[in-house]
Amino acid sequence: MAPTTSLAGGHLARQKAKQVKALVLCAALLALALYALAAGSYDLGLSDILAVLAGNRQGPGAVVVTGIRLPRILAAIAGGFGLAVSGVLTQSLLSNPLASPFTLGISHGAAFGAACGIVFLGAGAFSGNALATSSAEFARIGGVFTMSLCAFAGAIGTTALVTGLALVKRLGPQAIILCGVALSSLFTAGTILIQFYADELQLAAIVFWSFGDVSRARGAQIIVMGLAAAVTGGFCLYARQDLNALLAGDDVAKSVGVNTKLLRLVGMGLAALCSGVVVAVCGVIAFLGLLAPHIARRSVGCDHGPLAIHAGLWGALLLLGADTAGRLLAGTGALPVGVLTSFMGAPLFLFLLLRGGGRT
């Protein structure tokens, strides 16, 4: 009985430690969100922020909080969480630690789809002068949803192509990543070709959108991103046992009753949906779907229940931190967050390669 009691006690201690870490991440995210609300060219105190949020304060401070800073904070949290849990799913379902929506070409496919929507369907068109109104009025709501659908079509098409090649040709992890790199180059070339033939307003819309920026997101887009992230994260929690079994290989997972084909179909579809929605609203945000799951895995291990929660929180924390840093460093708030996430993610990508993360 003693060894069993000891094992049970150790398991409970580890579960409690994971819960404490999750609470610490939540507290850090809340603190960073409050700092992001307060800091900037128009400084606000905590009492001012609380008064605005309670509806007891009007004027410029209320406009800054509710009209500018709060939407981009919520967009960073929803987008970061969504990209992170999408990264968890792609890495687990493809058994590849280097898999993410960005490295598999899913983000570039979504970008190509969104560019097609802007040019051929008129989605995301500016009203009036594009440069003068870009911060305040990015796109009409209908256009945004059309662009989201186009981005999703690009993301799901890329996902189907990569997954199909991996299953039919039995590609190894390295070959899957190389396939994603090739598709990324192909979709980047296609996006550039569309930009070449676009008119001035369409070109401005594509370039402005492709930078990767959470400041353009507004109510409806944030809600859609939040729903996509919640559904994808919820699937990770619902299918955590199946995903855990898949870590031991397809044969082991099938022996315990896991329908691996259905699991991959639903999981990759949700990852593509979530990535496509985030890319459609915020543009291409590199490496976040790769970075956050690896940080979380080192902290809480490979159990997909806590892994999905911690990765999502890390993704939200990293994207909000990068957006806040870019806003304060640039002074004008115009430095796109995609630039900073690339600076964060590229060194980690090289670190993983040097550590042999791409071995089969």
Salt bridges, closest charged atoms under 4 A:
ASP48 OD1 - ARG57 NH1 2.96
ASP250 OD1 - ARG264 NH2 2.95
ASP303 OD2 - ARG240 NH2 2.60
ASP323 OD1 - ARG72 NH2 2.79
